[in-house]
Amino acid sequence: MSNVQLKELRAYTKEVVDRSIETLKDYLRLPTISAQNKAIPETVEMVCQLIEEAGGEAKALDDLGGNPVVYGFFPAGSNGDSSKTLLFYNHYDVQPPEPLNEWESEPFEPTIKDGILFARGVSDNKGDFIARLTAIKVLKEVAGELPCNIKFMVEGEEEIGSPNLAPYISKYKDLFQADACIWEFGTKDEQERVNMVAGIKGMAYMELTSIGADIDMHSSVGAYVDNAAWRLVQALATMKDKQNNILVEGFYDGIEKPKESEIEAVSRLPFNEEAVSKLYGLKRPLITTEKGIDPREAMVFQPTMTICGIESGYTGEGAKTILPKSAKVKLDCRLVPGQDPNLIFEAVQKHLLKHGFEDIQVTLLNGQKAYRSDFNHPFIRHVLQTAKEVYEKEAVLAPNSAGTGPMYEFGNQLNLPIVSTGVGWVKSKAHAPNESIRLKDFEEGVVHMAYMLSSFSQALKGKVEEDNITT
Amino acid sequence: MSNVQLKELRAYTKEVVDRSIETLKDYLRLPTISAQNKAIPETVEMVCQLIEEAGGEAKALDDLGGNPVVYGFFPAGSNGDSSKTLLFYNHYDVQPPEPLNEWESEPFEPTIKDGILFARGVSDNKGDFIARLTAIKVLKEVAGELPCNIKFMVEGEEEIGSPNLAPYISKYKDLFQADACIWEFGTKDEQERVNMVAGIKGMAYMELTSIGADIDMHSSVGAYVDNAAWRLVQALATMKDKQNNILVEGFYDGIEKPKESEIEAVSRLPFNEEAVSKLYGLKRPLITTEKGIDPREAMVFQPTMTICGIESGYTGEGAKTILPKSAKVKLDCRLVPGQDPNLIFEAVQKHLLKHGFEDIQVTLLNGQKAYRSDFNHPFIRHVLQTAKEVYEKEAVLAPNSAGTGPMYEFGNQLNLPIVSTGVGWVKSKAHAPNESIRLKDFEEGVVHMAYMLSSFSQALKGKVEEDNITT
């Protein structure tokens, strides 16, 4: 199906991969922590340089606030198809490395051990960016030129919820316009199958605050003074029942019914309850088990409302007898297509009013819509098919991940199919200490992207071989 | 009614009060923080010395663990009534001074400003101890000798819940045996009336812990992993309703019905809702107002269940998307006569089991029973009557305070009437920064105790003048 031989791509990738890893290590040494506004300018400069060194054109957009959004462009060669463009979405920022004492190597001093490269951001998402640039170099060398246009968006606020991204997509719609998009991440599962997603969940992250007084009081006044913590507890208890059904009126409104093909795909996703339970040290059965539903369906199709944190009064050792002045809870709602974070926020406000908790204040800290690509788009089938050839194993595709990202703005404004795949593995530990990728996954990821690009244009024209596609 | 003239007691007290204040300042310089095990031996030594200097016999009991319990004894003079004994209950430990930045002077460097003495522990309860010793000296000087036996118990763990006191009372019952007891504290209200109590509330201080996993998880797993914080919220919501009724089965069992005289006394207690609301900066009406009940009745006769603190997961700034491994709440139940902290603890355990929260662990951190003396005992009427004469104003007596102390063990094991009165004022701020007493209240307190002692023996024999007693 391809203009170039997979064998040749593999061979040349092997030749250049060591140099790419050195480049990746340099990139990883920059502690680009967006939450702490660290190392942003130097990282932007390096991202632009790396694009230019690979033969592309780079531009750092910064006229709409927030950390700069890097645009990269590699035109199709003279024999290529300049009417077709693939867009890579990446981000150059990383999560804070804390807790530091749990790292076995320095988070910003990339360390290789037994073929595994450890560093903050290596799997999320600096490794993928370097792998994709390497794929472009490999393809150019093997094929002589690029068979299509390639664009990059590398943003710098993904780890803080991409609060400034939408206006950039809107204003620079023409610049980022493409026919399809490869999203940032992907991991191999326990059975060494590449796991891809064609969408993401949305999010409404809220803070609820109950304020009872200006000062903490002696707890003996509990006989007549109302308690902000009890009040918050009572309010929360009206929002979710013991069986984890969300009781906020309107919360489930508008949810799009999953397609048959999506339900079918979900039934083939890997899920090992015992392994999950062991991984986290769970003390109780899964809530899906209690409710008799499939955890994979819950993961993909059902919204959540999670208490991420709650705090009030004295939380130290022993007994301190105070009646706290206030109480606060952080609620993370993961949304599915059809839900709107602003409407969820309003629904929670209305719910509190209706239940007599007009004094509890709600703030929306982060809102993103969910997104699902057309599962059967020829592009997505092409990415799956080429993965199967490169990895010599079927890939697994979920309609959406359980996590969140700014995919909705891409899908909605640029109107293109999106699939996420990358170089992570089952123990990549994104966001956690000892984040890692395996060098062999990086190398295979380079080959996959080069091979996928080599026939991207034909695939979009419907020339995909229809056999043996696993969704 | 007295063998000595009140005028003479006032005159001699005025002569010696300055020296007493100097002694008190020395005592206050010792940072006797039981919660941090600070300055215990030197304070015990000073307490014994002070008793001996006042002509008494002192003994530090320490054979049953915990901080030493000081016993003090002053025998009746040869013309006195050695068949009658008054016991003073005091404690030499103080609360931690934190938050330090809110103090206007050093907490352990006593500072006098406009007739007010500021220091940690001055109102709770070091000032009262020195005032009582001074009263003994004054009475001996004015009357020539003591008219009855006087005993002291000065313990060192009151501020941490007197965990080791009961066995001392039990073992040394004969040593502490007396006919009546003056408890540690008392304050003047806004109308300058001395407020006394004839009892205290009890306490069951519990910690409830919900553990869901060994580690904090990414909040996207909320679709299938149960949330320890939601679980604790749901459990708590079954324990108290929105109207602050406690729903734990058996919680209200066995509560003794207040006597008519107690109810009547409560109706005459001072309570200024507006002042209370302003003092704390309350944002909502009193819960008693919402329920249409008298806050004074709630304060004296109703048990409470207060969340003193709750904690789970991420409580810092902004949005962190975790599903926390565990959640914890601290619950302070103030009990009334008839309730048993151990039975309350068991009731909470049973309640959680019954409602399907068998995984939530409960620990009882502190348990004390409530206690109320016989309100009409001649001794209590004697203390009120002498107060009226000394302060030239009616005193106010409540059946019990809203606070807690180890009074039950005294009342139950020593079987004597108990009333609490002392040298505090409305702004004494016990347990808080800038704790204080007024020097004139100290002086008046000395006179009251000397005058009360001068006719204590007769009063017990029923020779109290019956007129004008305000309860």
Boltz contact constraints between the chains, C-beta under 6 A:
constraints:
  - contact:
      token1: [A, 205]
      token2: [B, 319]
      max_distance: 6.0
  - contact:
      token1: [A, 211]
      token2: [B, 283]
      max_distance: 6.0
  - contact:
      token1: [A, 212]
      token2: [B, 283]
      max_distance: 6.0
  - contact:
      token1: [A, 213]
      token2: [B, 280]
      max_distance: 6.0
  - contact:
      token1: [A, 213]
      token2: [B, 281]
      max_distance: 6.0
  - contact:
      token1: [A, 213]
      token2: [B, 282]
      max_distance: 6.0
  - contact:
      token1: [A, 214]
      token2: [B, 281]
      max_distance: 6.0
  - contact:
      token1: [A, 215]
      token2: [B, 280]
      max_distance: 6.0
  - contact:
      token1: [A, 217]
      token2: [B, 280]
      max_distance: 6.0
  - contact:
      token1: [A, 219]
      token2: [B, 306]
      max_distance: 6.0
  - contact:
      token1: [A, 219]
      token2: [B, 308]
      max_distance: 6.0
  - contact:
      token1: [A, 219]
      token2: [B, 332]
      max_distance: 6.0
  - contact:
      token1: [A, 220]
      token2: [B, 402]
      max_distance: 6.0
  - contact:
      token1: [A, 220]
      token2: [B, 403]
      max_distance: 6.0
  - contact:
      token1: [A, 222]
      token2: [B, 304]
      max_distance: 6.0
  - contact:
      token1: [A, 222]
      token2: [B, 306]
      max_distance: 6.0
  - contact:
      token1: [A, 223]
      token2: [B, 298]
      max_distance: 6.0
  - contact:
      token1: [A, 223]
      token2: [B, 299]
      max_distance: 6.0
  - contact:
      token1: [A, 223]
      token2: [B, 302]
      max_distance: 6.0
  - contact:
      token1: [A, 223]
      token2: [B, 304]
      max_distance: 6.0
  - contact:
      token1: [A, 223]
      token2: [B, 402]
      max_distance: 6.0
  - contact:
      token1: [A, 224]
      token2: [B, 286]
      max_distance: 6.0
  - contact:
      token1: [A, 224]
      token2: [B, 287]
      max_distance: 6.0
  - contact:
      token1: [A, 224]
      token2: [B, 288]
      max_distance: 6.0
  - contact:
      token1: [A, 224]
      token2: [B, 295]
      max_distance: 6.0
  - contact:
      token1: [A, 224]
      token2: [B, 298]
      max_distance: 6.0
  - contact:
      token1: [A, 226]
      token2: [B, 284]
      max_distance: 6.0
  - contact:
      token1: [A, 226]
      token2: [B, 287]
      max_distance: 6.0
  - contact:
      token1: [A, 227]
      token2: [B, 306]
      max_distance: 6.0
  - contact:
      token1: [A, 227]
      token2: [B, 307]
      max_distance: 6.0
  - contact:
      token1: [A, 229]
      token2: [B, 307]
      max_distance: 6.0
  - contact:
      token1: [A, 229]
      token2: [B, 310]
      max_distance: 6.0
  - contact:
      token1: [A, 230]
      token2: [B, 307]
      max_distance: 6.0
  - contact:
      token1: [A, 233]
      token2: [B, 233]
      max_distance: 6.0
  - contact:
      token1: [A, 233]
      token2: [B, 236]
      max_distance: 6.0
  - contact:
      token1: [A, 233]
      token2: [B, 237]
      max_distance: 6.0
  - contact:
      token1: [A, 234]
      token2: [B, 242]
      max_distance: 6.0
  - contact:
      token1: [A, 236]
      token2: [B, 233]
      max_distance: 6.0
  - contact:
      token1: [A, 237]
      token2: [B, 233]
      max_distance: 6.0
  - contact:
      token1: [A, 237]
      token2: [B, 237]
      max_distance: 6.0
  - contact:
      token1: [A, 242]
      token2: [B, 234]
      max_distance: 6.0
  - contact:
      token1: [A, 280]
      token2: [B, 213]
      max_distance: 6.0
  - contact:
      token1: [A, 280]
      token2: [B, 215]
      max_distance: 6.0
  - contact:
      token1: [A, 280]
      token2: [B, 217]
      max_distance: 6.0
  - contact:
      token1: [A, 281]
      token2: [B, 213]
      max_distance: 6.0
  - contact:
      token1: [A, 281]
      token2: [B, 214]
      max_distance: 6.0
  - contact:
      token1: [A, 282]
      token2: [B, 213]
      max_distance: 6.0
  - contact:
      token1: [A, 283]
      token2: [B, 211]
      max_distance: 6.0
  - contact:
      token1: [A, 283]
      token2: [B, 212]
      max_distance: 6.0
  - contact:
      token1: [A, 284]
      token2: [B, 226]
      max_distance: 6.0
  - contact:
      token1: [A, 286]
      token2: [B, 224]
      max_distance: 6.0
  - contact:
      token1: [A, 287]
      token2: [B, 224]
      max_distance: 6.0
  - contact:
      token1: [A, 287]
      token2: [B, 226]
      max_distance: 6.0
  - contact:
      token1: [A, 288]
      token2: [B, 224]
      max_distance: 6.0
  - contact:
      token1: [A, 295]
      token2: [B, 224]
      max_distance: 6.0
  - contact:
      token1: [A, 298]
      token2: [B, 223]
      max_distance: 6.0
  - contact:
      token1: [A, 298]
      token2: [B, 224]
      max_distance: 6.0
  - contact:
      token1: [A, 299]
      token2: [B, 223]
      max_distance: 6.0
  - contact:
      token1: [A, 302]
      token2: [B, 223]
      max_distance: 6.0
  - contact:
      token1: [A, 304]
      token2: [B, 222]
      max_distance: 6.0
  - contact:
      token1: [A, 304]
      token2: [B, 223]
      max_distance: 6.0
  - contact:
      token1: [A, 306]
      token2: [B, 219]
      max_distance: 6.0
  - contact:
      token1: [A, 306]
      token2: [B, 222]
      max_distance: 6.0
  - contact:
      token1: [A, 306]
      token2: [B, 227]
      max_distance: 6.0
  - contact:
      token1: [A, 306]
      token2: [B, 323]
      max_distance: 6.0
  - contact:
      token1: [A, 307]
      token2: [B, 227]
      max_distance: 6.0
  - contact:
      token1: [A, 307]
      token2: [B, 229]
      max_distance: 6.0
  - contact:
      token1: [A, 307]
      token2: [B, 230]
      max_distance: 6.0
  - contact:
      token1: [A, 308]
      token2: [B, 219]
      max_distance: 6.0
  - contact:
      token1: [A, 308]
      token2: [B, 313]
      max_distance: 6.0
  - contact:
      token1: [A, 308]
      token2: [B, 314]
      max_distance: 6.0
  - contact:
      token1: [A, 308]
      token2: [B, 322]
      max_distance: 6.0
  - contact:
      token1: [A, 309]
      token2: [B, 313]
      max_distance: 6.0
  - contact:
      token1: [A, 309]
      token2: [B, 314]
      max_distance: 6.0
  - contact:
      token1: [A, 309]
      token2: [B, 315]
      max_distance: 6.0
  - contact:
      token1: [A, 310]
      token2: [B, 229]
      max_distance: 6.0
  - contact:
      token1: [A, 310]
      token2: [B, 310]
      max_distance: 6.0
  - contact:
      token1: [A, 310]
      token2: [B, 312]
      max_distance: 6.0
  - contact:
      token1: [A, 311]
      token2: [B, 311]
      max_distance: 6.0
  - contact:
      token1: [A, 311]
      token2: [B, 315]
      max_distance: 6.0
  - contact:
      token1: [A, 312]
      token2: [B, 310]
      max_distance: 6.0
  - contact:
      token1: [A, 313]
      token2: [B, 308]
      max_distance: 6.0
  - contact:
      token1: [A, 313]
      token2: [B, 309]
      max_distance: 6.0
  - contact:
      token1: [A, 314]
      token2: [B, 308]
      max_distance: 6.0
  - contact:
      token1: [A, 314]
      token2: [B, 309]
      max_distance: 6.0
  - contact:
      token1: [A, 315]
      token2: [B, 309]
      max_distance: 6.0
  - contact:
      token1: [A, 315]
      token2: [B, 311]
      max_distance: 6.0
  - contact:
      token1: [A, 319]
      token2: [B, 205]
      max_distance: 6.0
  - contact:
      token1: [A, 319]
      token2: [B, 365]
      max_distance: 6.0
  - contact:
      token1: [A, 319]
      token2: [B, 366]
      max_distance: 6.0
  - contact:
      token1: [A, 321]
      token2: [B, 332]
      max_distance: 6.0
  - contact:
      token1: [A, 322]
      token2: [B, 308]
      max_distance: 6.0
  - contact:
      token1: [A, 323]
      token2: [B, 306]
      max_distance: 6.0
  - contact:
      token1: [A, 332]
      token2: [B, 219]
      max_distance: 6.0
  - contact:
      token1: [A, 332]
      token2: [B, 321]
      max_distance: 6.0
  - contact:
      token1: [A, 365]
      token2: [B, 319]
      max_distance: 6.0
  - contact:
      token1: [A, 366]
      token2: [B, 319]
      max_distance: 6.0
  - contact:
      token1: [A, 402]
      token2: [B, 220]
      max_distance: 6.0
  - contact:
      token1: [A, 402]
      token2: [B, 223]
      max_distance: 6.0
  - contact:
      token1: [A, 403]
      token2: [B, 220]
      max_distance: 6.0
